[in-house]
Amino acid sequence: CTPDGSNAFYTPAVHTGECLLFDFCVVSGHSIMSEFPGEDGRHSIVLKLVDAANTTAYELVKNSGITTAFPMVEAVFEDSQVVSTDADGVPSVSTVTSLSYEAPPKDPWAENP
């Protein structure tokens, strides 16, 4: 489904930072996926980032410098930041209080001595 070969619904853990910066992801809007898949192996969208929240997600990925698998992101928002909720009950937020991720551990073998 994506240039990096991942599928955001089935393998979000391997979706790369590089791919998250492509126009397709940015224009379609970034989403936060469920941490664990359902019984069918499919992850659900738990939050849609629109407008400034989508820009914040783009900047988070861009400024991270991570081009490989991007770590799980935590979004913090207030009810007042929700601009709509879809038929499945998934909220869309136009701004977020914060977006953060835990940096992956550095590979000591990849560093120059």
C-alpha positions as a Markdown table, in Angstrom:
| # | Residue | x | y | z |
|---|---|---|---|---|
| 1 | Cys | 0.0 | 0.0 | 0.0 |
| 2 | Thr | 2.9 | 2.4 | 0.6 |
| 3 | Pro | 6.3 | 3.0 | -1.0 |
| 4 | Asp | 8.1 | 1.4 | 2.0 |
| 5 | Gly | 6.0 | -1.8 | 1.6 |
| 6 | Ser | 4.1 | -1.4 | 4.8 |
| 7 | Asn | 0.4 | -1.4 | 5.3 |
| 8 | Ala | -0.7 | 1.2 | 7.9 |
| 9 | Phe | -3.6 | -1.1 | 8.9 |
| 10 | Tyr | -1.7 | -4.4 | 9.2 |
| 11 | Thr | 2.0 | -3.4 | 9.8 |
| 12 | Pro | 2.1 | 0.2 | 11.2 |
| 13 | Ala | 5.2 | -0.7 | 13.2 |
| 14 | Val | 7.3 | -0.9 | 10.0 |
| 15 | His | 5.9 | 2.3 | 8.4 |
| 16 | Thr | 9.0 | 4.5 | 7.9 |
| 17 | Gly | 9.7 | 8.1 | 8.8 |
| 18 | Glu | 10.7 | 8.6 | 5.2 |
| 19 | Cys | 7.4 | 7.4 | 3.9 |
| 20 | Leu | 5.4 | 9.4 | 6.4 |
| 21 | Leu | 6.9 | 12.6 | 4.8 |
| 22 | Phe | 5.7 | 11.8 | 1.3 |
| 23 | Asp | 3.0 | 14.0 | -0.1 |
| 24 | Phe | 0.5 | 11.2 | -0.1 |
| 25 | Cys | 0.7 | 10.8 | 3.7 |
| 26 | Val | 0.8 | 14.6 | 4.3 |
| 27 | Val | -2.1 | 15.4 | 2.0 |
| 28 | Ser | -4.3 | 12.5 | 3.1 |
| 29 | Gly | -3.6 | 13.4 | 6.8 |
| 30 | His | -1.7 | 11.4 | 9.4 |
| 31 | Ser | -3.5 | 9.1 | 11.8 |
| 32 | Ile | -2.7 | 7.5 | 15.0 |
| 33 | Met | -3.3 | 3.7 | 14.9 |
| 34 | Ser | -4.2 | 1.4 | 17.7 |
| 35 | Glu | -1.3 | -0.2 | 19.5 |
| 36 | Phe | -2.6 | -3.7 | 19.1 |
| 37 | Pro | -4.5 | -5.2 | 16.2 |
| 38 | Gly | -8.0 | -6.7 | 16.4 |
| 39 | Glu | -8.6 | -10.4 | 16.0 |
| 40 | Asp | -8.4 | -10.0 | 12.2 |
| 41 | Gly | -4.9 | -8.6 | 12.5 |
| 42 | Arg | -6.0 | -5.1 | 11.5 |
| 43 | His | -5.1 | -2.0 | 13.5 |
| 44 | Ser | -7.8 | 0.6 | 13.9 |
| 45 | Ile | -7.5 | 4.3 | 13.4 |
| 46 | Val | -7.9 | 5.8 | 16.9 |
| 47 | Leu | -7.3 | 9.5 | 16.0 |
| 48 | Lys | -7.2 | 11.5 | 12.8 |
| 49 | Leu | -4.9 | 14.5 | 12.7 |
| 50 | Val | -6.2 | 17.3 | 10.5 |
| 51 | Asp | -5.1 | 20.9 | 9.8 |
| 52 | Ala | -2.5 | 22.1 | 12.3 |
| 53 | Ala | -2.4 | 18.7 | 14.0 |
| 54 | Asn | -1.4 | 17.1 | 10.7 |
| 55 | Thr | 1.3 | 19.8 | 10.3 |
| 56 | Thr | 2.6 | 19.1 | 13.9 |
| 57 | Ala | 2.8 | 15.4 | 13.0 |
| 58 | Tyr | 4.8 | 16.2 | 9.8 |
| 59 | Glu | 7.2 | 18.4 | 11.8 |
| 60 | Leu | 7.6 | 15.7 | 14.4 |
| 61 | Val | 8.6 | 13.1 | 11.8 |
| 62 | Lys | 10.8 | 15.6 | 9.8 |
| 63 | Asn | 12.6 | 16.9 | 12.9 |
| 64 | Ser | 13.2 | 13.4 | 14.3 |
| 65 | Gly | 15.6 | 12.5 | 11.4 |
| 66 | Ile | 14.2 | 8.9 | 11.6 |
| 67 | Thr | 14.0 | 7.4 | 8.1 |
| 68 | Thr | 13.5 | 3.8 | 9.2 |
| 69 | Ala | 10.5 | 2.3 | 11.0 |
| 70 | Phe | 8.9 | 5.2 | 13.0 |
| 71 | Pro | 8.2 | 4.5 | 16.7 |
| 72 | Met | 4.8 | 4.6 | 18.2 |
| 73 | Val | 3.5 | 8.2 | 18.7 |
| 74 | Glu | 1.5 | 9.4 | 21.7 |
| 75 | Ala | -1.0 | 12.2 | 21.1 |
| 76 | Val | -2.4 | 14.3 | 23.9 |
| 77 | Phe | -5.4 | 16.5 | 23.2 |
| 78 | Glu | -8.4 | 18.1 | 24.9 |
| 79 | Asp | -12.0 | 17.5 | 24.0 |
| 80 | Ser | -12.2 | 21.1 | 22.8 |
| 81 | Gln | -9.6 | 20.2 | 20.1 |
| 82 | Val | -11.9 | 17.6 | 18.5 |
| 83 | Val | -13.5 | 19.1 | 15.4 |
| 84 | Ser | -15.5 | 16.0 | 14.3 |
| 85 | Thr | -16.1 | 12.3 | 14.9 |
| 86 | Asp | -16.7 | 9.9 | 12.1 |
| 87 | Ala | -19.3 | 7.1 | 11.9 |
| 88 | Asp | -16.9 | 4.7 | 13.6 |
| 89 | Gly | -16.5 | 7.1 | 16.6 |
| 90 | Val | -12.9 | 8.1 | 15.6 |
| 91 | Pro | -12.2 | 11.7 | 16.5 |
| 92 | Ser | -10.4 | 14.2 | 14.3 |
| 93 | Val | -8.4 | 16.9 | 16.0 |
| 94 | Ser | -7.2 | 20.1 | 14.4 |
| 95 | Thr | -4.6 | 20.8 | 17.1 |
| 96 | Val | -3.0 | 18.7 | 19.7 |
| 97 | Thr | -1.6 | 19.5 | 23.1 |
| 98 | Ser | 1.4 | 17.4 | 22.3 |
| 99 | Leu | 2.7 | 14.6 | 20.1 |
| 100 | Ser | 5.7 | 12.6 | 21.2 |
| 101 | Tyr | 7.5 | 9.3 | 20.7 |
| 102 | Glu | 10.1 | 7.3 | 22.5 |
| 103 | Ala | 13.3 | 7.4 | 20.5 |
| 104 | Pro | 14.5 | 3.9 | 19.4 |
| 105 | Pro | 17.6 | 2.6 | 21.1 |
| 106 | Lys | 20.8 | 3.3 | 19.2 |
| 107 | Asp | 22.6 | 0.4 | 17.6 |
| 108 | Pro | 26.1 | 0.4 | 19.0 |
| 109 | Trp | 27.3 | -1.6 | 16.0 |
| 110 | Ala | 26.2 | 1.2 | 13.7 |
| 111 | Glu | 28.3 | 3.9 | 15.4 |
| 112 | Asn | 31.8 | 4.6 | 14.2 |
| 113 | Pro | 34.5 | 3.8 | 16.8 |
